[in-house]
């Protein structure tokens, strides 16, 4: 389990660093007027929420798949609400760049959606493997079918 968490942390960090730098570089080259002053807030937001997601999902009881799915969906909804709050706060602080901020936020959200889906799929595969190891009778029954 520790190895899996370490893998998620490495993938999460590398992907968000690459996405953060990549989006910044693309905006700087192709659309410098879209680049916002508080750009660092967006990768930081997704990095922190991703860390919370990883640690909460790893602490969930592994014997109830419905509870894991419910927690996954709850975390997604919470992230959307926090994102809306951040966009609203930015709107109050800097009305001139809110359009660019919202567009970049959506780009990061879509990128991170892929990263988060990958992490969730890996968690599901890990849980299925653990269930097969811990329940060999059921495994044997399923193989005979």
DSSP file (Angstrom, degrees, kcal/mol; ACC not computed):
  #  RESIDUE AA STRUCTURE BP1 BP2  ACC     N-H-->O    O-->H-N    N-H-->O    O-->H-N    TCO  KAPPA ALPHA  PHI   PSI    X-CA   Y-CA   Z-CA
    1    1 A X     >        0   0    0      0, 0.0     4,-2.4     0, 0.0     5,-0.2   0.000 360.0 360.0 360.0 -40.5    0.0    0.0    0.0
    2    2 A X  H  >  +     0   0    0      1,-0.2     4,-2.4     2,-0.2     5,-0.2   0.878 360.0  52.9 -63.2 -36.2    2.8    2.4    0.8
    3    3 A X  H  > S+     0   0    0      2,-0.2     4,-2.2     1,-0.2    -1,-0.2   0.899 108.9  49.4 -65.0 -40.0    4.3    1.7   -2.6
    4    4 A X  H  > S+     0   0    0      2,-0.2     4,-2.6     1,-0.2    -2,-0.2   0.919 111.0  48.8 -65.5 -44.4    1.0    2.5   -4.3
    5    5 A X  H  X S+     0   0    0     -4,-2.4     4,-2.6     1,-0.2    -2,-0.2   0.916 111.1  50.5 -61.7 -43.1    0.7    5.8   -2.3
    6    6 A X  H  X S+     0   0    0     -4,-2.4     4,-2.3     2,-0.2    -1,-0.2   0.906 109.8  51.1 -61.0 -41.6    4.3    6.7   -3.3
    7    7 A X  H  X S+     0   0    0     -4,-2.2     4,-2.9     2,-0.2     5,-0.2   0.929 111.0  48.2 -60.7 -46.1    3.5    6.0   -6.9
    8    8 A X  H  X S+     0   0    0     -4,-2.6     4,-3.0     1,-0.2     5,-0.2   0.907 111.1  50.3 -61.8 -42.0    0.4    8.2   -6.8
    9    9 A X  H  X S+     0   0    0     -4,-2.6     4,-2.4     2,-0.2    -1,-0.2   0.901 113.0  46.0 -64.8 -40.1    2.3   11.0   -5.2
   10   10 A X  H  X S+     0   0    0     -4,-2.3     4,-2.8     2,-0.2     5,-0.3   0.949 115.9  44.8 -66.8 -48.7    5.0   10.8   -7.8
   11   11 A X  H  X S+     0   0    0     -4,-2.9     4,-2.8     1,-0.2     5,-0.3   0.934 115.0  49.3 -60.2 -46.2    2.5   10.7  -10.7
   12   12 A X  H  X S+     0   0    0     -4,-3.0     4,-2.1    -5,-0.2     5,-0.2   0.924 114.5  43.8 -59.7 -47.5    0.5   13.4   -9.2
   13   13 A X  H  X S+     0   0    0     -4,-2.4     4,-2.3    -5,-0.2     5,-0.2   0.934 116.7  45.0 -66.1 -47.5    3.5   15.7   -8.7
   14   14 A X  H  X S+     0   0    0     -4,-2.8     4,-2.7    -5,-0.2     5,-0.2   0.927 114.7  48.1 -64.4 -45.3    5.1   15.1  -12.0
   15   15 A X  H  X S+     0   0    0     -4,-2.8     4,-2.8    -5,-0.3    -1,-0.2   0.909 114.5  44.8 -65.5 -41.6    1.8   15.4  -14.0
   16   16 A X  H  X S+     0   0    0     -4,-2.1     4,-2.9    -5,-0.3    -1,-0.2   0.870 113.3  50.3 -72.4 -34.0    0.8   18.7  -12.3
   17   17 A X  H  X S+     0   0    0     -4,-2.3     4,-2.7    -5,-0.2     5,-0.3   0.941 114.4  45.0 -64.2 -45.7    4.3   20.1  -12.6
   18   18 A X  H  X S+     0   0    0     -4,-2.7     4,-2.9    -5,-0.2    -2,-0.2   0.917 116.1  46.2 -63.8 -43.5    4.3   19.3  -16.3
   19   19 A X  H  X S+     0   0    0     -4,-2.8     4,-2.9    -5,-0.2     5,-0.3   0.926 113.7  48.8 -65.6 -43.8    0.7   20.6  -16.8
   20   20 A X  H  X S+     0   0    0     -4,-2.9     4,-1.9     2,-0.2    -2,-0.2   0.941 118.2  38.7 -61.8 -48.1    1.5   23.7  -14.9
   21   21 A X  H  X S+     0   0    0     -4,-2.7     4,-2.8    -5,-0.2    -2,-0.2   0.911 117.1  51.8 -68.4 -41.4    4.6   24.5  -16.8
   22   22 A X  H  X S+     0   0    0     -4,-2.9     4,-2.6    -5,-0.3     5,-0.2   0.924 111.9  44.0 -62.8 -46.9    3.2   23.3  -20.1
   23   23 A X  H  X S+     0   0    0     -4,-2.9     4,-2.7    -5,-0.2     5,-0.2   0.921 114.8  50.3 -64.9 -43.0    0.0   25.5  -19.9
   24   24 A X  H  X S+     0   0    0     -4,-1.9     4,-2.5    -5,-0.3    -2,-0.2   0.931 112.6  46.7 -59.5 -45.5    2.1   28.5  -18.7
   25   25 A X  H  X S+     0   0    0     -4,-2.8     4,-2.4     2,-0.2     5,-0.2   0.918 112.6  48.9 -64.8 -44.6    4.6   28.0  -21.6
   26   26 A X  H  X>S+     0   0    0     -4,-2.6     4,-2.9     1,-0.2     5,-0.6   0.924 113.9  46.5 -61.9 -44.2    1.8   27.6  -24.2
   27   27 A X  H  X5S+     0   0    0     -4,-2.7     4,-1.7    -5,-0.2     7,-0.3   0.905 111.8  51.3 -64.8 -40.0    0.0   30.7  -22.9
   28   28 A X  H  <5S+     0   0    0     -4,-2.5     4,-0.3    -5,-0.2    -2,-0.2   0.891 118.8  36.5 -64.3 -39.5    3.3   32.7  -22.8
   29   29 A X  H  <5S+     0   0    0     -4,-2.4     3,-0.2    -5,-0.2    -2,-0.2   0.940 131.3  24.4 -78.9 -49.3    4.1   31.8  -26.4
   30   30 A X  H  <5S+     0   0    0     -4,-2.9    -3,-0.2    -5,-0.2    -2,-0.2   0.743 137.5  14.7 -95.2 -25.3    0.7   31.7  -28.1
   31   31 A X    >X< +     0   0    0     -4,-1.7     3,-1.7    -5,-0.6     4,-0.7  -0.434  59.4 164.5-150.3  69.5   -1.4   34.0  -26.0
   32   32 A X  G >4 S+     0   0    0     -4,-0.3     3,-0.5     1,-0.3    -4,-0.1   0.769  77.5  63.2 -63.2 -24.8    0.6   36.2  -23.6
   33   33 A X  G 34 S+     0   0    0      1,-0.2    -1,-0.3    -6,-0.1    67,-0.1   0.708  98.7  56.7 -72.3 -17.2   -2.4   38.5  -23.0
   34   34 A X  G <4 S+     0   0    0     -3,-1.7    -1,-0.2    -7,-0.3    -2,-0.2   0.698  81.0 105.8 -83.3 -21.2   -4.3   35.5  -21.5
   35   35 A X    <<  -     0   0    0     -4,-0.7     2,-0.2    -3,-0.5    66,-0.1  -0.405  63.3-147.6 -63.9 130.4   -1.6   34.9  -18.9
   36   36 A X    >   -     0   0    0     -2,-0.1     3,-0.9    64,-0.1    -1,-0.1  -0.602  18.4-122.8-102.9 161.0   -2.8   36.0  -15.5
   37   37 A X  T 3  S+     0   0    0      1,-0.3     3,-0.4    -2,-0.2    -1,-0.1   0.870 110.8  47.5 -68.2 -37.6   -0.9   37.4  -12.5
   38   38 A X  T >> S+     0   0    0      1,-0.2     3,-1.4     2,-0.1     4,-0.5  -0.162  70.1 132.8 -98.7  39.5   -2.1   34.8  -10.1
   39   39 A X  H X>  +     0   0    0     -3,-0.9     3,-1.3     1,-0.3     4,-0.8   0.864  63.0  65.4 -58.6 -37.8   -1.3   31.8  -12.4
   40   40 A X  H 3> S+     0   0    0     -3,-0.4     4,-1.7     1,-0.3    -1,-0.3   0.730  88.3  70.5 -60.3 -22.2    0.4   29.9   -9.6
   41   41 A X  H <> S+     0   0    0     -3,-1.4     4,-2.6     1,-0.2    -1,-0.3   0.877  94.0  55.1 -63.2 -37.7   -2.9   29.6   -7.7
   42   42 A X  H <X S+     0   0    0     -3,-1.3     4,-2.2    -4,-0.5     5,-0.2   0.964 110.5  39.5 -68.2 -54.4   -4.4   27.2  -10.2
   43   43 A X  H  X S+     0   0    0     -4,-0.8     4,-2.2     1,-0.2    -1,-0.2   0.894 117.2  53.1 -61.4 -35.0   -1.7   24.4  -10.2
   44   44 A X  H  X S+     0   0    0     -4,-1.7     4,-2.6     2,-0.2     5,-0.2   0.915 107.6  50.6 -64.6 -42.8   -1.4   24.9   -6.4
   45   45 A X  H  X S+     0   0    0     -4,-2.6     4,-2.5     1,-0.2     5,-0.2   0.941 114.1  43.5 -58.8 -49.0   -5.1   24.4   -5.9
   46   46 A X  H  X S+     0   0    0     -4,-2.2     4,-1.7     1,-0.2    -1,-0.2   0.831 113.0  53.0 -70.3 -30.8   -5.2   21.2   -8.0
   47   47 A X  H  X S+     0   0    0     -4,-2.2     4,-2.2    -5,-0.2    -2,-0.2   0.948 112.4  43.4 -67.2 -47.8   -2.0   19.9   -6.3
   48   48 A X  H  X S+     0   0    0     -4,-2.6     4,-2.3     1,-0.2    -2,-0.2   0.928 115.3  47.8 -65.8 -45.0   -3.4   20.4   -2.8
   49   49 A X  H  X S+     0   0    0     -4,-2.5     4,-2.4    -5,-0.2    -1,-0.2   0.855 110.8  53.7 -65.6 -31.8   -6.8   19.0   -3.6
   50   50 A X  H  X S+     0   0    0     -4,-1.7     4,-2.6    -5,-0.2    -1,-0.2   0.901 107.2  49.9 -66.9 -41.0   -5.1   16.1   -5.3
   51   51 A X  H  X S+     0   0    0     -4,-2.2     4,-2.5     2,-0.2     5,-0.2   0.922 111.6  48.6 -62.0 -43.9   -3.1   15.3   -2.2
   52   52 A X  H  X S+     0   0    0     -4,-2.3     4,-2.6     1,-0.2     5,-0.3   0.927 111.0  51.4 -61.0 -44.3   -6.2   15.4   -0.1
   53   53 A X  H  X S+     0   0    0     -4,-2.4     4,-2.5     1,-0.2     5,-0.2   0.930 111.0  47.5 -58.0 -48.1   -7.9   13.1   -2.6
   54   54 A X  H  X S+     0   0    0     -4,-2.6     4,-1.9     1,-0.2    -2,-0.2   0.937 114.8  44.4 -61.7 -48.2   -5.1   10.6   -2.5
   55   55 A X  H  X S+     0   0    0     -4,-2.5     4,-1.2     2,-0.2    -1,-0.2   0.877 114.6  48.1 -70.0 -36.5   -4.8   10.4    1.3
   56   56 A X  H  X S+     0   0    0     -4,-2.6     4,-0.7    -5,-0.2     3,-0.3   0.930 112.1  49.4 -67.7 -43.3   -8.6   10.3    1.9
   57   57 A X  H  < S+     0   0    0     -4,-2.5     3,-0.5    -5,-0.3    -2,-0.2   0.854 110.5  50.9 -65.1 -33.0   -9.0    7.5   -0.7
   58   58 A X  H  < S+     0   0    0     -4,-1.9    -1,-0.2    -5,-0.2    -2,-0.2   0.768 108.6  51.7 -75.0 -24.2   -6.2    5.5    0.8
   59   59 A X  H  < S+     0   0    0     -4,-1.2    -1,-0.2    -3,-0.3    -2,-0.2   0.547  86.2 109.4 -87.7  -8.0   -7.7    5.8    4.3
   60   60 A X  S  < S-     0   0    0     -4,-0.7     2,-0.2    -3,-0.5     8,-0.0  -0.353  84.8 -98.6 -66.8 146.5  -11.1    4.5    3.2
   61   61 A X    >   -     0   0    0      1,-0.1     3,-0.7     3,-0.1    -1,-0.1  -0.513  31.3-149.1 -64.4 131.8  -12.2    1.1    4.4
   62   62 A X  T 3  S+     0   0    0     -2,-0.2    -1,-0.1     1,-0.2     3,-0.1   0.507  82.1  73.9 -85.6  -4.0  -11.4   -1.2    1.5
   63   63 A X  T 3  S+     0   0    0      1,-0.2     2,-0.5     2,-0.0    -1,-0.2   0.546  88.2  61.1 -89.9  -5.9  -14.2   -3.7    2.2
   64   64 A X    <>  -     0   0    0     -3,-0.7     4,-1.5     1,-0.1     3,-0.4  -0.838  56.3-178.2-124.8  94.9  -17.1   -1.6    1.0
   65   65 A X  H  > S+     0   0    0     -2,-0.5     4,-2.3     1,-0.2     5,-0.2   0.836  83.3  58.1 -62.0 -33.4  -16.9   -0.6   -2.7
   66   66 A X  H  > S+     0   0    0      1,-0.2     4,-2.6     2,-0.2    -1,-0.2   0.895 104.9  51.0 -64.1 -38.0  -20.1    1.5   -2.6
   67   67 A X  H  > S+     0   0    0     -3,-0.4     4,-2.3     2,-0.2    -1,-0.2   0.869 108.9  51.5 -66.3 -36.1  -18.6    3.6    0.2
   68   68 A X  H  X S+     0   0    0     -4,-1.5     4,-2.4     2,-0.2    -2,-0.2   0.923 111.1  46.9 -66.3 -44.2  -15.5    4.2   -1.9
   69   69 A X  H  X S+     0   0    0     -4,-2.3     4,-2.5     2,-0.2     5,-0.2   0.920 112.4  50.5 -63.9 -43.4  -17.5    5.3   -4.9
   70   70 A X  H  X S+     0   0    0     -4,-2.6     4,-2.5     1,-0.2    -2,-0.2   0.910 111.5  47.7 -61.2 -41.9  -19.6    7.6   -2.7
   71   71 A X  H  X S+     0   0    0     -4,-2.3     4,-2.7     2,-0.2    -1,-0.2   0.901 110.0  53.1 -65.9 -40.2  -16.5    9.2   -1.2
   72   72 A X  H  X S+     0   0    0     -4,-2.4     4,-1.9     1,-0.2    -2,-0.2   0.934 112.4  44.3 -59.0 -47.0  -15.0    9.6   -4.7
   73   73 A X  H  X S+     0   0    0     -4,-2.5     4,-2.3     2,-0.2    -2,-0.2   0.891 112.1  52.6 -67.3 -38.8  -18.1   11.4   -5.9
   74   74 A X  H  X S+     0   0    0     -4,-2.5     4,-2.6     1,-0.2    -2,-0.2   0.919 108.7  50.2 -62.2 -43.2  -18.3   13.5   -2.7
   75   75 A X  H  X S+     0   0    0     -4,-2.7     4,-2.2     1,-0.2    -1,-0.2   0.877 109.5  52.1 -62.7 -37.1  -14.7   14.6   -3.1
   76   76 A X  H  X S+     0   0    0     -4,-1.9     4,-2.0     2,-0.2    -2,-0.2   0.928 111.0  46.5 -64.2 -44.6  -15.4   15.6   -6.7
   77   77 A X  H  X S+     0   0    0     -4,-2.3     4,-2.5     1,-0.2    -2,-0.2   0.915 111.7  51.1 -64.9 -43.0  -18.4   17.7   -5.7
   78   78 A X  H  X S+     0   0    0     -4,-2.6     4,-2.6     1,-0.2     5,-0.2   0.907 109.0  51.8 -60.4 -41.3  -16.4   19.4   -2.9
   79   79 A X  H  X S+     0   0    0     -4,-2.2     4,-2.4     2,-0.2    -1,-0.2   0.900 108.9  50.1 -63.4 -40.1  -13.6   20.2   -5.3
   80   80 A X  H  X S+     0   0    0     -4,-2.0     4,-2.5     2,-0.2    -2,-0.2   0.933 111.6  48.2 -63.5 -45.2  -16.1   21.8   -7.7
   81   81 A X  H  X S+     0   0    0     -4,-2.5     4,-2.3     2,-0.2    -2,-0.2   0.918 112.2  48.0 -62.4 -43.2  -17.6   23.9   -4.9
   82   82 A X  H  X S+     0   0    0     -4,-2.6     4,-2.4     1,-0.2    -1,-0.2   0.897 111.1  52.6 -63.5 -38.8  -14.2   25.0   -3.7
   83   83 A X  H  X S+     0   0    0     -4,-2.4     4,-2.6     2,-0.2    -2,-0.2   0.907 108.4  49.4 -62.0 -42.5  -13.3   25.8   -7.3
   84   84 A X  H  X S+     0   0    0     -4,-2.5     4,-2.5     1,-0.2    -1,-0.2   0.898 110.7  51.0 -63.7 -39.7  -16.4   28.0   -7.7
   85   85 A X  H  X S+     0   0    0     -4,-2.3     4,-2.7     2,-0.2    -2,-0.2   0.917 110.8  48.3 -63.3 -42.8  -15.5   29.8   -4.5
   86   86 A X  H  X S+     0   0    0     -4,-2.4     4,-2.6     2,-0.2    -2,-0.2   0.917 112.0  48.8 -64.7 -43.0  -12.0   30.5   -5.7
   87   87 A X  H  X S+     0   0    0     -4,-2.6     4,-2.2     2,-0.2    -1,-0.2   0.912 112.4  49.2 -62.7 -41.4  -13.3   31.8   -9.1
   88   88 A X  H  X S+     0   0    0     -4,-2.5     4,-2.0     2,-0.2    -2,-0.2   0.921 111.2  48.8 -64.2 -44.1  -15.7   34.0   -7.2
   89   89 A X  H  X S+     0   0    0     -4,-2.7     4,-1.9     1,-0.2    -2,-0.2   0.914 111.7  49.4 -61.4 -42.0  -13.0   35.3   -4.9
   90   90 A X  H  X S+     0   0    0     -4,-2.6     4,-3.1     1,-0.2    -1,-0.2   0.878 106.9  56.3 -64.4 -36.4  -10.8   36.0   -7.9
   91   91 A X  H  < S+     0   0    0     -4,-2.2    -1,-0.2     1,-0.2    -2,-0.2   0.901 109.1  46.1 -61.6 -41.4  -13.7   37.8   -9.6
   92   92 A X  H  < S+     0   0    0     -4,-2.0     3,-0.3     1,-0.2    -1,-0.2   0.846 118.4  42.7 -69.0 -33.1  -14.0   40.1   -6.6
   93   93 A X  H  < S+     0   0    0     -4,-1.9     2,-0.2     1,-0.2    -2,-0.2   0.835 131.3  14.5 -83.7 -34.1  -10.2   40.7   -6.5
   94   94 A X    ><  +     0   0    0     -4,-3.1     3,-0.5    -5,-0.2     4,-0.3  -0.673  59.1 170.8-147.5  84.8   -9.5   41.1  -10.2
   95   95 A X  G >  S+     0   0    0     -3,-0.3     3,-0.6    -2,-0.2     4,-0.3   0.751  76.6  64.0 -69.6 -23.7  -12.4   41.7  -12.5
   96   96 A X  G 3  S+     0   0    0      1,-0.2     3,-0.3     2,-0.1    -1,-0.2   0.865 111.0  33.9 -69.6 -35.5  -10.3   42.5  -15.5
   97   97 A X  G <> S+     0   0    0     -3,-0.5     4,-2.5    -7,-0.2    -1,-0.2   0.236  84.5 106.2-105.2  13.8   -8.7   39.1  -15.7
   98   98 A X  H <> S+     0   0    0     -3,-0.6     4,-2.8    -4,-0.3     5,-0.2   0.872  77.9  54.3 -64.8 -36.1  -11.6   36.9  -14.5
   99   99 A X  H  > S+     0   0    0     -4,-0.3     4,-2.2    -3,-0.3    -1,-0.2   0.946 112.0  43.4 -62.7 -47.4  -12.3   35.6  -18.0
  100  100 A X  H  > S+     0   0    0      2,-0.2     4,-2.6    -4,-0.2     5,-0.2   0.903 113.6  52.3 -63.6 -41.5   -8.7   34.4  -18.5
  101  101 A X  H  X S+     0   0    0     -4,-2.5     4,-2.5     1,-0.2    -2,-0.2   0.927 110.7  47.2 -60.6 -45.6   -8.7   32.9  -15.0
  102  102 A X  H  X S+     0   0    0     -4,-2.8     4,-2.3     2,-0.2    -1,-0.2   0.896 112.4  49.4 -65.2 -40.3  -11.9   31.0  -15.6
  103  103 A X  H  X S+     0   0    0     -4,-2.2     4,-2.2     2,-0.2    -2,-0.2   0.934 113.6  45.4 -64.7 -45.7  -10.6   29.6  -18.9
  104  104 A X  H  X S+     0   0    0     -4,-2.6     4,-2.6     1,-0.2    -2,-0.2   0.879 110.9  54.7 -65.9 -36.7   -7.3   28.5  -17.4
  105  105 A X  H  X S+     0   0    0     -4,-2.5     4,-2.6    -5,-0.2    -1,-0.2   0.923 108.4  48.3 -60.6 -44.4   -9.1   27.0  -14.5
  106  106 A X  H  X S+     0   0    0     -4,-2.3     4,-2.5     2,-0.2    -2,-0.2   0.902 109.9  52.4 -64.1 -40.8  -11.3   24.9  -16.8
  107  107 A X  H  X S+     0   0    0     -4,-2.2     4,-2.3     1,-0.2    -2,-0.2   0.942 112.6  44.8 -59.6 -47.3   -8.2   23.8  -18.7
  108  108 A X  H  X S+     0   0    0     -4,-2.6     4,-3.1     1,-0.2     5,-0.2   0.889 110.5  54.9 -64.1 -38.4   -6.6   22.7  -15.5
  109  109 A X  H  X S+     0   0    0     -4,-2.6     4,-1.9     1,-0.2    -1,-0.2   0.926 110.0  46.0 -61.4 -44.1   -9.8   21.0  -14.3
  110  110 A X  H  X S+     0   0    0     -4,-2.5     4,-1.3     2,-0.2    -1,-0.2   0.903 114.1  48.1 -66.6 -40.9  -10.0   19.0  -17.5
  111  111 A X  H  X S+     0   0    0     -4,-2.3     4,-1.5     1,-0.2     3,-0.5   0.945 114.1  46.3 -62.4 -47.0   -6.3   18.0  -17.3
  112  112 A X  H  X S+     0   0    0     -4,-3.1     4,-3.1     1,-0.2     5,-0.3   0.792 101.7  65.8 -70.2 -26.0   -6.7   17.1  -13.7
  113  113 A X  H  X S+     0   0    0     -4,-1.9     4,-2.1    -5,-0.2    -1,-0.2   0.909 103.7  47.4 -58.4 -41.7   -9.8   15.1  -14.4
  114  114 A X  H  X S+     0   0    0     -4,-1.3     4,-2.0    -3,-0.5    -2,-0.2   0.909 112.8  47.7 -65.3 -42.8   -7.7   12.7  -16.4
  115  115 A X  H  X S+     0   0    0     -4,-1.5     4,-2.2     2,-0.2    -2,-0.2   0.928 113.3  47.7 -64.1 -45.2   -5.0   12.4  -13.7
  116  116 A X  H  X S+     0   0    0     -4,-3.1     4,-2.5     1,-0.2    -1,-0.2   0.872 109.9  52.5 -65.8 -37.7   -7.7   11.8  -11.0
  117  117 A X  H  X S+     0   0    0     -4,-2.1     4,-2.6    -5,-0.3    -1,-0.2   0.906 108.4  51.4 -64.3 -41.5   -9.4    9.2  -13.1
  118  118 A X  H  X S+     0   0    0     -4,-2.0     4,-2.2     2,-0.2    -2,-0.2   0.929 111.1  47.8 -59.2 -46.0   -6.1    7.4  -13.6
  119  119 A X  H  X S+     0   0    0     -4,-2.2     4,-2.2     1,-0.2    -2,-0.2   0.920 112.0  49.0 -63.3 -44.0   -5.5    7.4   -9.8
  120  120 A X  H  X S+     0   0    0     -4,-2.5     4,-2.4     1,-0.2    -1,-0.2   0.907 110.4  51.0 -64.0 -41.1   -9.0    6.2   -9.1
  121  121 A X  H  X S+     0   0    0     -4,-2.6     4,-2.5     1,-0.2    -1,-0.2   0.908 109.8  50.3 -62.8 -40.9   -8.7    3.4  -11.6
  122  122 A X  H  X S+     0   0    0     -4,-2.2     4,-2.4     2,-0.2    -1,-0.2   0.888 109.3  51.4 -64.3 -38.6   -5.4    2.3  -10.1
  123  123 A X  H  X S+     0   0    0     -4,-2.2     4,-2.5     2,-0.2    -2,-0.2   0.932 110.6  48.9 -62.4 -44.8   -7.0    2.3   -6.6
  124  124 A X  H  X S+     0   0    0     -4,-2.4     4,-2.2     2,-0.2    -2,-0.2   0.913 111.6  48.4 -61.7 -43.8   -9.8    0.1   -7.9
  125  125 A X  H  X S+     0   0    0     -4,-2.5     4,-2.2     1,-0.2    -1,-0.2   0.903 111.5  50.7 -64.2 -40.3   -7.4   -2.3   -9.6
  126  126 A X  H  X S+     0   0    0     -4,-2.4     4,-2.5     1,-0.2    -2,-0.2   0.920 110.1  49.6 -62.5 -43.9   -5.4   -2.5   -6.4
  127  127 A X  H  X S+     0   0    0     -4,-2.5     4,-2.2     1,-0.2    -2,-0.2   0.882 109.9  50.7 -64.9 -38.1   -8.5   -3.3   -4.3
  128  128 A X  H  X S+     0   0    0     -4,-2.2     4,-2.1     2,-0.2    -1,-0.2   0.905 111.1  48.7 -65.7 -40.6   -9.6   -6.0   -6.7
  129  129 A X  H  X S+     0   0    0     -4,-2.2     4,-2.1     2,-0.2    -2,-0.2   0.914 112.1  48.6 -64.4 -42.6   -6.1   -7.6   -6.5
  130  130 A X  H  X S+     0   0    0     -4,-2.5     4,-2.3     1,-0.2    -2,-0.2   0.885 109.9  52.4 -64.4 -38.1   -6.2   -7.4   -2.7
  131  131 A X  H  X S+     0   0    0     -4,-2.2     4,-1.3     1,-0.2    -1,-0.2   0.893 108.9  49.8 -66.3 -39.0   -9.6   -9.0   -2.6
  132  132 A X  H  < S+     0   0    0     -4,-2.1     7,-0.2     1,-0.2    -2,-0.2   0.899 112.4  47.9 -65.0 -40.2   -8.5  -11.9   -4.8
  133  133 A X  H  < S+     0   0    0     -4,-2.1     3,-0.4     1,-0.2    -2,-0.2   0.888 116.5  42.7 -66.6 -39.0   -5.5  -12.5   -2.5
  134  134 A X  H  < S+     0   0    0     -4,-2.3    -1,-0.2     1,-0.2     2,-0.2   0.622 119.2  42.7 -85.3 -13.6   -7.6  -12.3    0.6
  135  135 A X     X  +     0   0    0     -4,-1.3     4,-1.7    -5,-0.2    -1,-0.2  -0.574  61.2 161.0-132.1  70.3  -10.5  -14.4   -0.7
  136  136 A X  H  > S+     0   0    0     -3,-0.4     4,-2.6     1,-0.2     5,-0.2   0.778  72.7  60.7 -67.0 -26.7   -9.1  -17.4   -2.6
  137  137 A X  H  > S+     0   0    0      2,-0.2     4,-2.4     1,-0.2    -1,-0.2   0.945 107.7  43.9 -65.1 -46.8  -12.3  -19.4   -2.4
  138  138 A X  H  > S+     0   0    0     -3,-0.2     4,-2.5     1,-0.2    -1,-0.2   0.887 112.7  53.6 -63.7 -38.5  -14.2  -16.8   -4.3
  139  139 A X  H  X S+     0   0    0     -4,-1.7     4,-2.0    -7,-0.2    -2,-0.2   0.927 109.5  47.6 -61.0 -45.8  -11.3  -16.4   -6.7
  140  140 A X  H  X S+     0   0    0     -4,-2.6     4,-1.6     1,-0.2    -2,-0.2   0.909 111.8  50.7 -62.7 -42.8  -11.4  -20.2   -7.4
  141  141 A X  H  X S+     0   0    0     -4,-2.4     4,-0.8     1,-0.2    -1,-0.2   0.904 110.9  48.4 -62.0 -42.3  -15.2  -20.1   -7.9
  142  142 A X  H  < S+     0   0    0     -4,-2.5     3,-0.4     1,-0.2    -1,-0.2   0.846 109.5  52.7 -68.4 -33.4  -14.9  -17.2  -10.3
  143  143 A X  H  < S+     0   0    0     -4,-2.0    -1,-0.2     1,-0.2    -2,-0.2   0.817 105.1  55.8 -71.8 -29.6  -12.2  -18.9  -12.3
  144  144 A X  H  <        0   0    0     -4,-1.6    -1,-0.2     1,-0.2    -2,-0.2   0.691 360.0 360.0 -75.7 -18.3  -14.3  -22.1  -12.7
  145  145 A X     <        0   0    0     -4,-0.8    -1,-0.2    -3,-0.4    -2,-0.1   0.489 360.0 360.0 -73.8 360.0  -17.2  -20.3  -14.3
